[in-house]
Amino acid sequence: MGQAKKMLMEQEEQELTQNEFTEFFERLLVREYITNLNISGIAKHLTTKGYDSLSKDQLRVLQDFTAQFREKYECSQCYGTHMSGLLDYLEVLETGYCTICEIDRENYLRD
């Protein structure tokens, strides 16, 4: 990964709202996507006790997970240029496309 992309990802990570961060992990837990027991346990702690209850180490583990998730799931059409938050990556996980590209694709197929 290039330095510029890494810096951008770190900046985006800092700008995430606590609610979006929590909702992201709630949705992953419901879908049973997280297979690592350590990460799953921390995510459950986040969703039940809240963002502020996480230690710095726990937060770092979840931030590392989200960085890897972002690298792994990239929109197959725009390659991430339309994606602004973690919840956009869940759309890519399910459909292969971000929300904007999925709408464009549906409109194209409809026409």
C-alpha positions in Angstrom: 0.0 0.0 0.0 1.3 3.4 -0.9 2.1 6.0 1.7 -0.5 8.4 0.4 -3.3 5.8 0.5 -2.2 4.8 4.0 -2.2 8.4 5.2 -5.7 8.9 3.6 -7.0 5.8 5.3 -5.6 6.9 8.7 -7.2 10.3 8.2 -10.5 8.7 7.3 -10.3 6.5 10.3 -9.9 9.5 12.6 -12.9 11.2 11.0 -15.3 8.3 11.5 -18.1 8.9 13.9 -18.3 6.6 16.8 -21.8 5.7 15.8 -20.7 4.6 12.3 -17.8 2.6 13.8 -20.2 0.9 16.2 -22.9 0.3 13.5 -20.2 -1.2 11.1 -19.2 -3.8 13.7 -22.9 -4.5 14.7 -23.7 -5.3 11.1 -20.6 -7.5 10.8 -21.5 -9.4 13.9 -25.0 -10.0 12.7 -23.7 -11.3 9.4 -21.2 -13.4 11.4 -18.4 -12.1 9.1 -15.8 -11.8 11.9 -14.2 -15.2 12.4 -11.3 -14.1 14.7 -12.5 -14.7 18.2 -10.4 -11.9 19.7 -11.7 -9.3 17.2 -15.2 -10.7 17.6 -15.0 -10.3 21.4 -13.8 -6.8 21.2 -16.5 -5.9 18.6 -19.2 -7.4 20.9 -17.7 -5.3 23.8 -18.0 -2.2 21.6 -21.6 -2.9 20.6 -22.8 -3.6 24.1 -20.7 -1.2 26.3 -20.0 1.5 23.8 -17.1 3.2 22.0 -15.8 5.0 25.1 -15.4 1.7 27.0 -12.7 0.4 24.7 -9.1 0.5 25.8 -6.5 2.0 23.4 -5.3 -1.5 22.5 -8.8 -2.7 21.8 -9.5 0.3 19.6 -6.2 -0.2 17.7 -7.2 -3.9 17.0 -10.6 -2.8 15.6 -8.9 0.0 13.6 -6.4 -2.4 12.1 -9.3 -4.7 11.2 -11.2 -1.9 9.4 -8.0 -0.9 7.5 -7.6 -4.5 6.3 -11.3 -4.7 5.5 -11.1 -1.5 3.4 -8.1 -2.9 1.5 -9.9 -6.2 0.8 -13.3 -4.8 -0.3 -13.1 -2.2 -3.0 -15.9 -1.3 -5.4 -15.3 -3.2 -8.7 -16.4 -0.2 -10.7 -15.1 3.0 -9.1 -12.3 1.3 -7.1 -13.3 3.2 -4.0 -13.5 6.8 -5.3 -17.2 7.0 -4.3 -16.8 5.4 -0.9 -16.7 7.8 2.0 -17.4 5.7 5.1 -17.2 2.3 6.6 -20.8 1.5 5.8 -20.1 1.8 2.1 -17.7 -1.1 2.4 -20.6 -3.3 3.7 -22.4 -2.6 0.4 -19.3 -3.7 -1.5 -19.1 -6.9 0.7 -22.7 -7.8 -0.3 -22.9 -6.7 -4.0 -19.4 -5.9 -5.2 -20.3 -2.3 -5.8 -20.6 0.8 -3.6 -24.0 2.4 -3.3 -23.5 5.0 -6.1 -22.1 2.4 -8.5 -24.9 0.0 -7.6 -27.5 2.6 -8.4 -25.7 3.4 -11.7 -25.6 -0.3 -12.6 -29.3 -0.8 -11.8 -30.2 2.2 -14.0 -28.0 0.9 -16.8 -29.6 -2.6 -16.6 -33.1 -1.1 -16.5 -32.5 1.1 -19.6 
